[in-house]
Amino acid sequence: MPITEFALFRLKEQTPSAATKASFRDVIKEQSAWSKYPVHFLHQLEDSGLVYLLGGWASVAEHFGEWITSEPNQRLLAELKDAINIEWLFHLDIDPSSHSIPLNAPVLGISRYFVEASKKAEFERIFNAGAPRLGDYTAPYSYAGSWRVDKEGEDEEFVLFTGWNKVEDHFGFAQSDAFKEFGKIKGAIKGAEIKHVHLEKWE
């Protein structure tokens, strides 16, 4: 089953140069041509030095076994070596052809939930019960979430993407009556990280 690549880069430049922006546009062009899935960059609002990449692959093996060592990827990494550090990279059980991640929203919330393996079923039960209320609140934008495929250690990680008009709307959900059911996931997680991004085209 196809999977979604999710990566985080730290920019070394306070303001990306024209050459760096051109290299990012080349990444979009080259990787999407290879994988046959769109590639998107997302700029974090809380820290403008952080940029996420979303891409798609037929499998983890295709990504790591073919693309990572390929000439186009090695060339692009060489172009960007003085501009970025790769903070992390992993994959999510989201079919990239489903277009379920709400990239059409002005602001995209990224919530990473860290879950003990023994509480995975409990988390899923609570999430599935509360998700309809979440969907009502994010409308007209959608949401999409799934488990990390290549996890580290025994713990699980669930990543949730939510679409919003502005960051304040996301925080408003946490204060709303609609959050009461969804908020029960706090009892099933070890911790969480919530950030916000916007789509970056490097123009």
Buried (B, 14 or more C-beta within 10 A) or exposed (E): EBBBBBBBBEBBEEEBEEEBBEBBBBBBEBBBEBBEBBBBBBBBBEEEBBBBBBBBBBBBEBBBEBBEEBEBBEEBBEBBEEBBEEEEBBBBBBBBEEEBBBBEBEBBBBBBBBBBEEBBEBBBEBBEEBBEBBBEBBEEBBBBBBBBBEEEEEBBBBBBBBBBEEBEBBBBBEEBEBBEBBBBBEEBBEEBEBBBBEBBEBE
